[in-house]
Amino acid sequence: MTTCVFVQIRCKPGTTYAVAEQIALREIHSELYSTSGEYDLLMKAYVPATSDVGHFVNESVAGIEGIERTMTTLTFKAF
């Protein structure tokens, strides 16, 4: 079982491509998109049910150089 999460990532100016490359190299995502607006990247990931989502984001994503801020959205099975 896994938990699907969406992580919006705001990068320091000029670092978006480098951040995206680091995410891709770590193979922690299911999908990764460049976005317009307040955040620069949108990452979709599946976190194992045995893992803590907060630890996953902090240890796997937020520590990447060039990331200024993240916002995580959890998904729930509604239907």
C-alpha positions as CSV (number, residue, x, y, z in Angstrom):
1,M,0.0,0.0,0.0
2,T,1.2,3.5,-0.7
3,T,0.1,7.1,-0.1
4,C,-0.1,9.3,-3.2
5,V,1.3,12.8,-2.4
6,F,1.7,15.9,-4.5
7,V,4.6,18.2,-3.6
8,Q,4.7,21.7,-5.0
9,I,8.3,23.1,-5.0
10,R,9.4,26.7,-5.0
11,C,13.0,27.0,-6.2
12,K,15.5,29.8,-5.7
13,P,15.7,31.9,-8.8
14,G,17.7,30.2,-11.6
15,T,17.8,26.8,-9.9
16,T,14.6,25.1,-11.3
17,Y,16.4,22.9,-13.9
18,A,19.1,21.9,-11.4
19,V,16.4,21.0,-8.8
20,A,14.4,19.0,-11.3
21,E,17.5,17.1,-12.4
22,Q,18.3,16.2,-8.7
23,I,14.8,14.9,-8.2
24,A,15.0,12.9,-11.4
25,L,18.4,11.4,-10.4
26,R,17.0,10.3,-7.0
27,E,14.1,8.5,-8.7
28,I,11.7,9.5,-5.9
29,H,8.9,10.7,-8.1
30,S,6.2,9.2,-10.3
31,E,5.7,12.4,-12.3
32,L,7.4,15.8,-12.3
33,Y,6.1,18.9,-14.0
34,S,7.2,22.5,-14.5
35,T,4.4,24.8,-13.4
36,S,3.5,28.5,-13.6
37,G,2.4,30.5,-10.6
38,E,3.7,30.6,-7.0
39,Y,5.6,27.2,-7.3
40,D,8.0,26.1,-10.0
41,L,7.7,22.3,-9.9
42,L,4.9,19.8,-9.1
43,M,6.0,16.4,-8.1
44,K,3.7,13.3,-7.7
45,A,5.1,10.6,-5.6
46,Y,3.9,7.4,-3.9
47,V,5.1,7.0,-0.3
48,P,5.1,3.5,1.1
49,A,2.5,3.1,3.9
50,T,5.2,2.1,6.3
51,S,7.0,5.5,5.8
52,D,6.1,8.8,7.3
53,V,5.2,11.4,4.7
54,G,6.8,14.2,6.6
55,H,10.1,12.4,6.8
56,F,9.9,11.4,3.1
57,V,9.4,15.0,2.0
58,N,12.0,16.5,4.4
59,E,14.7,13.9,3.8
60,S,14.1,13.1,0.1
61,V,13.0,16.5,-1.3
62,A,13.3,19.5,0.9
63,G,17.1,19.0,1.4
64,I,17.9,19.4,-2.3
65,E,20.0,22.5,-2.9
66,G,18.0,25.2,-4.6
67,I,14.7,24.4,-3.0
68,E,13.2,27.4,-1.1
69,R,9.9,26.0,0.0
70,T,7.6,23.0,-0.4
71,M,3.9,22.4,0.0
72,T,2.6,18.9,0.3
73,T,-0.9,17.7,-0.5
74,L,-2.0,14.3,0.7
75,T,-4.6,12.3,-1.2
76,F,-7.4,10.1,0.2
77,K,-9.6,7.5,-1.3
78,A,-12.9,9.2,-1.5
79,F,-14.9,6.8,-3.6
